[in-house]
């Protein structure tokens, strides 16, 4: 039986696909391992953000109840950091 060049080319292409798939699978599992390692840090960051937001809200409510402490609280937490940003002034029309 003669050697068929098409069969050899197809075999090389199949081998390249198998090697490429193995490399990409290894890369995928490596990325998943890194992601699982970062999950606790993400949970901690989200917890800290929620805690700080509730602390900010409680501080602003406290400042409403005791207005004499307003200057102290204002030096620590600006009023417009509660999420409502002040609108930017309108730009003058260009000539």
C-alpha positions as CSV (number, residue, x, y, z in Angstrom):
1,X,0.0,0.0,0.0
2,X,1.4,3.4,-1.0
3,X,1.8,6.2,1.5
4,X,-0.9,8.7,1.1
5,X,0.3,12.3,1.7
6,X,-3.3,13.5,2.5
7,X,-3.5,10.9,5.4
8,X,-0.1,12.2,6.7
9,X,-1.3,15.8,6.6
10,X,-4.5,15.0,8.3
11,X,-2.6,13.0,11.0
12,X,-0.4,16.1,11.6
13,X,-3.4,18.4,11.9
14,X,-5.1,16.0,14.3
15,X,-1.9,15.8,16.4
16,X,-1.7,19.6,16.5
17,X,-5.3,19.9,17.5
18,X,-4.8,17.3,20.3
19,X,-1.7,19.2,21.6
20,X,-3.5,22.5,21.4
21,X,-6.5,21.2,23.3
22,X,-4.3,19.8,26.0
23,X,-2.5,23.1,26.4
24,X,-5.7,25.1,26.5
25,X,-7.2,22.6,29.0
26,X,-4.2,23.0,31.3
27,X,-4.5,26.8,31.1
28,X,-8.2,26.6,31.9
29,X,-7.6,24.5,35.0
30,X,-4.8,26.8,36.1
31,X,-7.1,29.8,35.8
32,X,-9.8,28.0,37.7
33,X,-7.4,27.2,40.5
34,X,-6.4,30.9,40.8
35,X,-10.1,31.9,40.8
36,X,-10.8,29.6,43.6
37,X,-7.9,31.0,45.5
38,X,-9.2,34.6,45.1
39,X,-12.8,33.8,46.1
40,X,-12.2,34.3,49.9
41,X,-10.6,37.7,49.2
42,X,-13.6,38.7,47.1
43,X,-16.0,37.7,49.8
44,X,-14.0,39.7,52.4
45,X,-13.9,42.8,50.2
46,X,-17.7,42.6,49.6
47,X,-18.2,42.2,53.4
48,X,-16.0,45.2,54.2
49,X,-17.8,47.4,51.6
50,X,-21.2,46.5,53.0
51,X,-20.0,47.1,56.5
52,X,-18.5,50.5,55.6
53,X,-21.7,51.5,53.8
54,X,-23.9,50.7,56.7
55,X,-21.5,52.5,59.0
56,X,-21.7,55.6,56.8
57,X,-25.5,55.5,56.8
58,X,-25.6,55.1,60.6
59,X,-23.2,58.1,61.0
60,X,-25.3,60.3,58.8
61,X,-28.5,59.3,60.7
62,X,-26.6,60.1,64.0
63,X,-25.7,63.5,62.6
64,X,-29.4,64.2,62.0
65,X,-30.2,63.3,65.6
66,X,-27.3,65.3,67.2
67,X,-26.7,68.4,65.1
68,X,-24.1,69.7,67.5
69,X,-21.7,67.0,66.3
70,X,-22.2,67.9,62.7
71,X,-18.8,69.7,62.3
72,X,-16.9,66.7,63.6
73,X,-18.9,64.2,61.4
74,X,-18.5,66.5,58.4
75,X,-14.7,66.5,58.8
76,X,-14.8,62.7,58.7
77,X,-17.5,62.0,56.1
78,X,-18.5,64.5,53.5
79,X,-22.3,64.8,52.9
80,X,-22.3,64.1,49.2
81,X,-20.5,60.8,49.6
82,X,-23.8,59.1,50.4
83,X,-24.2,58.1,46.8
84,X,-26.0,61.2,45.5
85,X,-23.3,63.2,43.6
86,X,-23.8,66.8,42.9
87,X,-24.5,67.5,39.2
88,X,-21.7,69.0,37.2
89,X,-22.2,72.6,36.1
90,X,-23.2,73.1,32.5
91,X,-20.4,74.0,30.1
92,X,-20.8,77.2,28.1
93,X,-21.6,76.9,24.5
94,X,-18.6,76.8,22.2
95,X,-18.3,79.5,19.5
